[in-house]
Amino acid sequence: QVQLVESGGGLVQPGGSLRLSCAASGVFFSIYTMGWYRQAPGKQRELVATITNDGTTNYADSVKGRFTISRDSVKNTVYLQMNSLKPGDTAVYYCNGRHWPSEYWGQGTQVTVSS
């Protein structure tokens, strides 16, 4: 059974930092492209960042220079380090894992940026 379990969300003040984690089980983690997506209230889910099995990363323009995605293939975990957080980053953040034709989602973790 495939599971992606996110953790690390919470409430943070503008300018603060959070690190999200996503632990994967039941998949050959090392061959999967992993990613983070987010969905704010009333908006569509959008890409935040992805990282391929060889470490190639891709970021949404809105988070470039502030967020860093990384993966640990020993721990089967993908991370999202979020710095200089803004109120506009408030959303539910979802972990995603894909390797054609399979794709999996975590349940999401809430990130709220507010003073």
C-alpha positions as CSV (number, residue, x, y, z in Angstrom):
1,Q,0.0,0.0,0.0
2,V,1.4,3.4,-1.1
3,Q,1.4,6.1,1.5
4,L,2.7,9.7,1.4
5,V,2.6,11.3,4.8
6,E,3.3,15.0,5.1
7,S,4.3,16.8,8.3
8,G,5.8,20.2,9.3
9,G,3.0,22.6,8.5
10,G,1.8,25.2,10.9
11,L,1.3,28.9,11.7
12,V,4.3,31.2,11.0
13,Q,4.7,35.0,10.9
14,P,5.6,36.7,7.6
15,G,9.3,36.4,6.9
16,G,9.6,33.2,8.9
17,S,10.5,29.7,7.8
18,L,9.1,26.2,7.9
19,R,10.3,22.8,6.6
20,L,7.8,20.3,5.3
21,S,8.5,16.6,5.1
22,C,6.9,13.9,3.2
23,A,7.7,10.3,4.1
24,A,6.9,7.7,1.4
25,S,6.3,4.0,1.8
26,G,5.1,1.3,-0.5
27,V,6.9,2.7,-3.5
28,F,10.3,2.5,-5.2
29,F,11.0,6.0,-3.9
30,S,14.3,6.3,-5.7
31,I,12.7,6.2,-9.2
32,Y,9.9,8.5,-8.5
33,T,9.7,12.2,-9.3
34,M,8.5,13.9,-6.1
35,G,6.9,17.2,-5.8
36,W,5.0,19.7,-3.6
37,Y,1.8,21.4,-4.7
38,R,-0.4,23.8,-2.8
39,Q,-4.0,24.8,-2.8
40,A,-5.3,28.1,-1.3
41,P,-9.0,28.6,-0.5
42,G,-11.0,29.3,-3.6
43,K,-8.0,28.5,-5.9
44,Q,-6.8,25.6,-8.0
45,R,-4.0,23.4,-6.9
46,E,-0.7,24.6,-8.2
47,L,2.8,23.3,-8.6
48,V,5.3,24.5,-6.0
49,A,8.4,22.4,-6.8
50,T,9.5,19.1,-8.1
51,I,12.6,17.0,-7.9
52,T,13.4,14.1,-10.2
53,N,15.2,10.8,-9.3
54,D,18.5,12.3,-10.4
55,G,18.0,15.5,-8.4
56,T,16.9,17.9,-11.1
57,T,14.6,20.5,-9.5
58,N,11.9,22.8,-10.9
59,Y,10.2,25.7,-9.1
60,A,7.2,27.9,-9.5
61,D,8.3,31.4,-10.2
62,S,6.5,32.6,-7.1
63,V,8.8,30.6,-4.8
64,K,12.1,30.7,-6.6
65,G,14.9,31.9,-4.3
66,R,12.8,31.3,-1.2
67,F,11.9,27.6,-1.3
68,T,14.2,24.6,-1.7
69,I,13.1,21.0,-2.5
70,S,15.4,18.1,-1.6
71,R,15.1,14.3,-1.2
72,D,16.7,11.7,1.0
73,S,16.6,8.3,-0.7
74,V,17.8,6.5,2.4
75,K,14.9,7.9,4.5
76,N,12.4,7.8,1.5
77,T,11.6,11.4,2.3
78,V,11.2,14.6,0.4
79,Y,11.5,18.0,2.0
80,L,10.5,21.5,1.2
81,Q,12.4,24.2,3.0
82,M,10.4,27.4,2.9
83,N,12.1,30.7,3.8
84,S,10.9,34.3,3.7
85,L,7.3,33.2,3.9
86,K,4.6,35.6,2.7
87,P,0.8,35.6,3.5
88,G,0.3,34.6,-0.1
89,D,2.0,31.3,0.7
90,T,-0.9,30.3,2.9
91,A,-2.4,27.1,1.6
92,V,-2.7,23.4,2.1
93,Y,0.5,21.8,0.8
94,Y,0.4,18.4,-0.8
95,C,3.1,15.9,-1.5
96,N,3.1,14.2,-4.9
97,G,4.9,11.2,-6.2
98,R,4.8,10.0,-9.8
99,H,6.3,7.4,-12.1
100,W,4.3,6.7,-15.2
101,P,1.6,5.5,-15.1
102,S,1.3,5.8,-11.3
103,E,0.7,8.9,-9.3
104,Y,0.1,9.4,-5.6
105,W,-0.9,12.2,-3.3
106,G,-0.6,12.8,0.4
107,Q,-3.4,14.1,2.5
108,G,-1.9,17.6,2.8
109,T,-0.6,19.8,5.6
110,Q,-1.8,23.3,6.3
111,V,0.6,26.3,6.2
112,T,-0.6,29.6,7.4
113,V,1.5,32.7,7.2
114,S,0.0,35.5,9.3
115,S,1.0,38.0,11.9
